[in-house]
Amino acid sequence: MTAIRAPAEITVFSGAFASQPLVFAHLLDEAAGLDLDHVEVCQGSGLRARLGGYFDPETVTKILVALEDDDTCVLFLPKAGTFEGSARLRTLGVFPGTLLRAAP
């Protein structure tokens, strides 16, 4: 199977969470109806590499600078649904990125 990179607008949020499951629990509490299959949580020592799977190096740097003291990035891929942020997740913005898709 061949894969291609398709352009996508990805909304990025940040916060401070001890684990990925806590992020998803927070989203379930705050925004019922989200499609969590289209939400990615990136945190820890591999943060730059995980973001690099979606964004070019310049955009990754912009996101990392915008994180300030937060340790968690939450990516809302196009089909995730609408989320405006919460007391624990702040919006960093919408960034141009790419998604890996199966080639037609």
C-alpha positions, -999 to +999 in steps of 0.1 A: +000+000+000+013+034-009+007+064+014+006+101+006+007+133+027-025+153+024-026+189+035-047+197+066-055+225+089-047+213+124-059+231+156-034+229+184-041+232+221-017+230+250-020+222+287-003+205+316-013+168+321+004+139+338-006+114+311-025+110+278-054+092+295-060+122+316-062+144+285-088+122+270-108+120+303-107+158+304-120+160+268-148+136+276-158+158+305-156+191+286-167+183+251-190+153+246-194+145+209-158+149+199-144+121+177-114+112+198-101+090+170-091+123+154-074+138+184-037+133+190-019+139+223+018+147+221+039+150+253+072+139+268+107+137+254+096+128+219+074+159+215+094+175+187+094+142+167+057+136+172+049+171+160+072+166+131+049+138+119+023+165+112+042+198+107+073+212+090+102+221+112+095+258+113+059+252+124+071+227+151+094+254+165+065+279+165+043+255+185+071+246+209+077+283+216+040+289+221+038+260+247+056+282+273+053+262+305+029+236+292+041+200+286+012+186+264+001+194+229-033+182+218-039+181+180-074+183+167-073+168+132-100+180+108-126+154+117-123+157+155-152+181+159-153+215+175-137+224+208-132+260+220-107+252+248-112+249+285-096+260+318-070+233+313-065+234+275-057+267+258-058+273+220-024+278+204-039+283+169-046+266+136-015+255+118-010+241+083+001+205+084-002+172+067-019+139+074-007+105+062-034+089+039-036+058+018-031+066-019-061+062-041 
